[in-house]
Amino acid sequence: MAEAAAPAPFQVSERAVARVREILAREANPELQLRISVSGGGCSGFQYGFDLDADHQPDDVAVERAGVRVVIDGMSLLYMAGAELDYVEDLTGSYFAIKNPNAASSCGCGNSFAI
């Protein structure tokens, strides 16, 4: 009997994959990946950070989907376990959004949150 694969520690939506692929296509470095981080600050206590990064850290947790790699460091993952990265286009603009089940509240722009 084959064992089921463990669920990914975070999810990446199809829209986010498509947008990250567009961004990476403009870069000349095939090693780049999207790095998500959590740091103190923002209007709600913690804030998300998004960077293109070619470095691989020992505590990185990666999710690959359709050839796109998204990484989160181990400390940030403590705040984001089970979250989903999405890409939103609406009347307020276009942006990456995190649907985080660990956040007790978030600011109006969605870039910061509280636990």
Secondary structure, DSSP 8 states (H G I E B T S, - for coil): --------SSEE-HHHHHHHHHHHHTSS-TT-EEEEEEEEETTTEEEEEEEEE----TT-EEEEETTEEEEE-HHHHHHHTT-EEEEEEETTEEEEEEE-TT-SEE-TTSSEEE-
